[in-house]
Amino acid sequence: MALLLHSNSATHRGAGKYTPENTLASLRIDAEYCHKMVKFDVTLSEYDVAF
C-alpha cells in the first residue's frame, strides 16, 4: 500500500479500498495517509439513533 504523505485531500467513508467503509479501521488508514477530513454517511433510525 503506497502512502500519500502530507495529503490535503478528504476521503469519503474512509479508506474503503483497504478496510470496510465507515469504520475506525478506515479512519486509522486515513490518518496514515495524512488526510485532513473524512466524510461519513449517517442515517437516523426511527428512534433517533445514528447508524
N, C-alpha and C positions, 0 to 999 in steps of 0.2 A: 504494500500500500504506500503510494507516494504521498508525502505530506506537503501541503502548501503552507509555507511559513509566512507569517505576517499578512494574512489574507484580510482584505477589507470587505469581504462579501458576507452575505447572510445565507442561511440554509432554510429549507422548508421541511419540517418534520424530522430534522436531524439527519444523520448520516445513514440514510436508508439503504445505500448500496452495500454497506458493511455490517449493519446491525438492523434489528427491527425498528421501523419508524416510530416516532413519538415515545421513545424510551430513554431512560437515564444512560444506557449504554451508547445510544446515538449522540446524546449530548456530550458525553465524555470524548467521543471521537471528534466532534466539532471543536471542542476545546483544544485538542491536539492539533487540529488544522488551523487554529487561531482565528476562527470565525468570531465576529463581533456580536451577531444576533442569530437567533433561531426562532422560526415561526412554527407554532404547533397548532393543530386543529383541535378545538374543544367544542363539545356539544353538551347541553344541559339535559338531564333526564327529566321525567315528569315530576320528580321530587326536588328539582333544582340542584342536583348533584352533577358536578362537572366530570366528564369522562372523555 
